[in-house]
Amino acid sequence: MTDFDSPAGADLLADSPTSEFCLRMARAWATLSRRLDSSLGSLHGISFGDFQLLLNLQRAPGGRLRRVDLADKLGLTASGVTRSLLPLEKIGLVGRQSDPRDARVGYAIITPAGSELVMNASLVVHNVSRNVLGAPSRAQIEATSSLLAQLAGTASR
């Protein structure tokens, strides 16, 4: 029987620094996401999830990504990306492009209107982020960013 198998072990887990970090990170994400959604929604009519999707497309070579690659970058399923793309396609921020060599492969592409929106919305994201974070040192930002990349499985990318 390990320490964690006993009733007291549950207290050990609940009070562990790693558990506490994850709980705080979840709370911080919820707060940040809510603030970004509110600001982006009121100023640009998009959610933070929409912004992340558009930003990934804008940063991609040629402004296009296969849906499966976009899903990987966003931490979503391919069907989740498809559901997210539909309303953005209806309002002209993204489009579809097929691969002339393989009809099974489809790309999501950012439109000029989508690119313009990302540029304008980036300032909102920057301002909200700066407001939420305050003024941490560059070393704090880099260390935390590195840890978050490790958690997301993107540290070596």
GITAHU-V948127 format. One record per helix or strand of 3 or more residues. SS is the DSSP state (a for helix, b for strand). FROM is the first residue (numbers start at 0). LEN is the number of residues. If there is no record, write none. Layout:
<<SS FROM LEN> <SS FROM LEN>>
//
This chain:
<<a 2 3> <a 6 8> <a 16 28> <a 47 12> <a 60 3> <b 63 3> <a 66 8> <a 77 13> <b 93 6> <b 101 9> <a 111 22> <a 137 15>>
//
